[in-house]
């Protein structure tokens, strides 16, 4: 065997060794972590190590709109691309998502499917692309896109095969992580209201209190009980009552901050954890929610308008309590004072 052939074989063996090592790392990621973003980053780092693109992206299909969303983007314009949306069918990635087939484009300037507008808006120049679909049961859930070889060597069919194999791993990892998230949500979510359940509420409160103590901040707890809700169940039936609890859960969810945590505490009682919030702000939030309730039209099955109101109690750590149990007790007492004071009101400790 000539020395040139020996060197070529040696390079091939080294390449295969690297590929095997990367696949082992990906396998470890699949079995050791269920955090979606961490898994995808691990997988894409192996792609970067093996193929050395100048830029690469992982785009996921938005299940509601069908658009492709840049989940991870590593490039000189990566920050601008993060969260950028691409219509399915638009551009190389959009075409791959729509047709479920990989593409190898040595020169994008000669391909009419390339969306040059993205390059223009990002002040970036794309020369060549490898793009492969991520599939679960023949359904495309995302794409992996590599742009411009770092070594200025054209992508080839071997790159397509390797990235396609890794895309299969990524799709499995993503599907497993999403299933885990769905199961986890079922465990901690109240079936009726869609809010957190009372069992998980205790964990949330302790976690937020620990954070509050660490940073020496304030945290408030709002307890509320629906007024005369039993009469609605008695008059219109439990199906109407259950539907109203579900609608009220959505109402709460849409009128609190993303950092707030709302739970159905039991029956027609609800609790809202307000991190970084003092008593005055918490009372204002409760008053606003009460006003929204009064202006919301709830309907019975026979189209009668039903009025919902609630009695609110507000307590704040560390002003009113030293522990989670004391904070719950203080907010509960304040809520009962609101009921005794005529209902449909907000009371602080």
C-alpha positions in Angstrom: 0.0 0.0 0.0 1.3 3.4 -1.0 2.0 6.0 1.7 -0.7 8.3 0.3 -3.3 5.5 0.6 -2.1 4.7 4.1 -2.5 8.3 5.2 -6.0 8.5 3.6 -7.0 5.3 5.4 -5.7 6.7 8.6 -7.7 9.9 8.2 -10.8 7.8 7.5 -10.3 5.7 10.6 -9.8 8.8 12.7 -13.0 10.3 11.3 -15.0 7.1 12.1 -13.5 7.1 15.6 -14.7 10.7 16.1 -18.2 9.8 14.7 -18.5 6.9 17.1 -17.3 9.0 20.1 -19.9 11.6 19.2 -22.7 9.1 18.9 -21.8 7.7 22.3 -22.0 11.2 23.8 -25.4 11.7 22.2 -26.5 8.4 23.6 -25.4 9.5 27.1 -27.3 12.7 26.7 -30.5 10.8 25.7 -30.3 8.7 28.9 -29.1 11.2 31.4 -31.2 14.3 30.9 -34.8 15.2 30.0 -34.3 19.0 29.7 -35.1 19.7 26.1 -32.7 22.6 25.5 -29.8 20.9 27.2 -30.2 17.7 25.1 -30.5 19.6 21.9 -27.4 21.7 22.7 -25.4 18.5 23.5 -26.4 17.0 20.2 -25.6 20.0 18.2 -22.2 20.4 19.8 -21.4 17.0 18.4 -22.5 18.1 14.9 -20.3 21.1 15.3 -17.3 19.0 16.4 -17.6 16.6 13.4 -18.6 18.7 10.5 -17.3 22.2 11.6 -19.9 24.5 10.0 -19.4 28.2 10.2 -23.0 28.5 11.4 -25.7 26.0 12.4 -29.2 26.1 13.6 -31.9 23.9 15.0 -35.4 24.9 14.2 -38.5 23.4 15.7 -42.0 23.3 14.3 -44.5 25.4 16.2 -47.4 22.9 16.8 -50.0 25.6 16.5 -48.9 27.7 13.5 -46.7 25.2 11.7 -44.0 27.8 11.5 -40.4 27.0 12.0 -38.8 28.7 15.0 -35.1 29.1 15.6 -34.6 27.2 18.9 -30.8 27.2 18.8 -28.7 29.3 16.5 -24.9 29.4 16.6 -23.5 31.9 14.1 -22.2 35.5 13.9 -25.9 36.6 13.9 -27.2 33.9 16.3 -28.7 36.3 18.8 -30.7 38.0 16.0 -32.0 34.6 14.8 -33.1 33.3 18.2 -36.9 33.1 18.1 -37.0 34.1 14.5 -39.9 32.5 12.6 -39.9 31.0 9.2 -43.1 29.9 7.4 -43.2 26.2 6.5 -42.3 25.9 2.8 -40.2 29.1 2.8 -36.5 28.9 2.4 -34.3 25.8 2.4 -35.3 24.9 6.0 -39.0 25.5 5.2 -38.8 23.3 2.1 -37.2 20.5 4.1 -39.9 20.8 6.9 -42.7 20.7 4.3 -41.4 17.8 2.2 -39.5 15.8 4.9 -36.5 15.3 2.7 -32.9 16.3 3.3 -31.2 18.9 1.0 -27.5 19.5 0.1 -27.1 22.8 -1.6 -23.4 23.5 -2.6 -24.3 27.0 -3.9 -27.4 28.6 -2.6 -27.2 31.5 -5.1 -28.2 28.9 -7.8 -31.2 27.5 -5.9 -34.5 29.4 -6.1 -35.7 27.9 -2.8 -33.1 29.9 -0.8 -34.7 32.8 1.1 -32.1 35.5 0.5 -34.2 38.0 2.5 -32.9 36.4 5.8 -29.3 36.9 4.8 -30.0 40.5 3.8 -31.9 41.3 7.0 -29.1 39.7 9.1 -26.1 41.0 7.0 -24.8 37.5 6.6 -23.7 35.6 3.6 -24.7 32.0 3.1 -22.7 29.9 0.6 -23.6 26.3 1.1 -26.2 24.5 3.2 -26.9 21.0 4.5 -30.5 20.7 5.9 -32.1 17.6 7.3 -35.5 16.9 8.8 -36.1 15.7 12.4 -39.0 13.2 12.3 -41.1 11.2 14.7 -43.4 8.6 13.0 -42.9 10.4 9.6 -44.0 13.7 11.1 -41.5 16.5 10.8 -41.0 18.2 14.2 -38.0 20.3 13.3 -34.9 20.6 11.1 -31.1 20.9 11.5 -29.4 23.3 9.2 -25.6 23.7 8.7 -24.2 26.7 6.8 -20.8 27.1 5.2 -18.0 24.7 6.1 -15.5 26.3 8.5 -12.7 24.7 6.4 -14.2 26.0 3.2 -14.7 22.5 2.0 -18.0 21.7 0.3 -20.5 19.6 2.3 -21.0 16.1 0.8 -23.3 13.1 0.9 -21.4 11.8 3.9 -22.3 14.9 5.8 -26.0 14.4 4.9 -25.9 10.8 6.2 -24.2 11.7 9.4 -26.5 14.7 10.2 -29.5 12.6 9.3 -28.5 10.0 11.8 -28.0 12.7 14.5 -31.3 14.3 13.6 -33.0 10.9 14.3 -31.4 11.0 17.8 -32.5 14.6 18.3 -36.1 13.8 17.3 -36.2 10.9 19.8 -34.7 13.0 22.5 -37.2 15.8 21.8 -40.2 13.5 21.8 -39.1 11.8 25.0 -38.6 15.2 26.7 -41.9 16.5 25.6 -43.7 13.3 26.8 -42.0 13.7 30.1 -43.1 17.3 30.4 -46.7 16.3 29.5 -46.7 13.6 32.2 -45.1 16.0 34.7 -47.7 18.6 34.0 -50.5 16.1 34.6 -49.0 15.3 38.0 -48.9 18.9 39.1 -51.9 20.3 37.3 -55.5 20.5 38.5 -57.6 18.8 35.9 -60.5 21.2 36.1 -59.0 24.7 36.4 -55.7 24.0 34.5 -53.8 25.7 37.3 -51.4 24.0 39.7 -53.0 21.6 42.1 -52.9 22.0 45.9 -50.3 19.3 46.3 -47.8 21.1 44.1 -48.7 24.5 45.6 -46.8 23.7 48.8 -43.6 22.9 46.8 -44.0 26.1 44.8 -44.4 28.2 47.9 -41.4 26.7 49.7 -39.2 27.2 46.6 -40.3 30.8 46.2 -39.8 31.5 49.9 -36.3 30.1 49.8 -35.5 32.4 46.9 -37.1 35.3 48.7 -35.0 34.7 51.9 -31.8 34.3 49.8 -32.2 37.7 48.1 -33.9 39.4 51.1 -37.0 40.3 49.1 -40.8 40.2 49.8 -43.3 37.7 48.6 -47.1 37.9 48.9 -49.8 35.3 48.9 -53.4 35.9 47.8 -56.1 33.5 48.9 -59.5 33.8 47.3 -62.8 32.0 47.8 -65.7 32.2 45.3 -68.7 33.8 46.9 -72.0 31.8 47.1 -70.6 29.3 44.6 -72.6 26.5 46.2 -75.8 28.2 45.1 -74.7 28.0 41.5 -74.0 24.3 41.8 -77.4 23.8 43.5 -79.4 25.8 41.0 -77.6 25.0 37.7 -76.0 21.7 38.4 -72.4 20.6 39.0 -71.6 20.5 35.2 -72.2 24.2 35.0 -70.3 24.7 38.2 -67.3 22.7 36.9 -67.3 24.7 33.6 -67.3 27.9 35.5 -64.3 26.7 37.6 -62.5 25.9 34.4 -63.3 29.3 32.9 -62.3 31.0 36.1 -58.9 29.1 36.1 -58.2 30.5 32.6 -59.2 33.9 33.7 -56.7 33.9 36.6 -54.0 32.4 34.3 -54.5 35.2 31.8 -54.4 38.1 34.4 -51.2 37.2 36.4 -47.6 37.8 35.5 -45.5 35.0 34.1 -43.5 34.9 37.4 -46.7 34.5 39.5 -47.9 31.0 40.4 -51.7 30.2 40.7 -53.2 27.1 42.1 -56.6 25.6 42.9 -56.3 25.1 46.6 -59.4 23.1 47.0 -63.1 23.2 46.0 -63.7 26.8 45.1 -60.6 28.2 46.8 -57.6 29.5 44.9 -54.2 30.7 45.8 -51.8 33.0 43.9 -48.1 33.3 44.8 -46.7 36.8 43.9 -42.8 36.8 44.1 -41.0 40.1 44.5 -44.3 41.7 45.6 -45.1 43.7 48.7 -48.5 44.1 50.4 -49.7 47.2 48.6 -48.9 45.8 45.1 -50.6 42.5 46.0 -53.7 44.2 47.2 -53.9 46.2 43.9 -53.4 43.0 41.9 -56.3 41.3 43.9 -58.5 44.3 43.4 -57.8 44.3 39.7 -58.7 40.6 39.4 -61.9 41.2 41.4 -62.8 43.9 38.9 -62.1 41.7 36.0 -64.4 39.0 37.5 -67.2 41.4 37.9 -66.9 42.5 34.3 -66.7 38.9 32.9 -69.9 37.3 31.6 -70.2 33.7 32.8 -73.1 31.8 31.2 -75.3 29.0 32.3 -76.4 26.2 29.9 -79.6 28.1 29.3 -77.7 31.3 28.4 -78.4 33.1 31.6 -75.6 35.5 32.7 -74.0 34.4 36.0 -72.1 36.8 38.2 -69.0 35.6 39.9 -67.3 37.4 42.8 -64.8 36.4 45.4 -63.4 37.3 48.8 -59.7 37.9 48.8 -57.1 37.7 51.6 -53.6 39.0 51.2 -50.5 38.2 53.4 -46.9 39.1 52.9 -43.6 37.6 53.9 -41.7 38.6 56.1 -44.2 41.3 57.3 -47.0 38.8 58.3 -45.3 35.5 58.7 -42.0 33.7 59.2 -42.8 30.5 57.3 -44.9 29.1 54.5 -47.4 27.6 56.9 -47.8 30.9 58.7 -48.2 32.8 55.4 -51.0 30.4 54.3 -52.7 30.8 57.6 -52.4 34.6 57.5 -53.8 34.9 54.0 -56.6 32.4 54.9 -57.6 34.5 58.0 -57.6 37.7 55.9 -59.8 36.0 53.3 -62.4 35.0 56.0 -62.4 38.6 57.3 -63.3 39.7 53.7 -66.2 37.2 53.8 -67.3 38.4 57.2 -67.1 42.0 55.9 -69.6 41.5 53.2 -67.8 39.4 50.5 -66.6 40.6 47.1 -63.8 42.6 48.8 -60.0 42.4 49.3 -58.5 42.3 52.8 -54.9 42.4 53.8 -53.5 41.2 57.1 
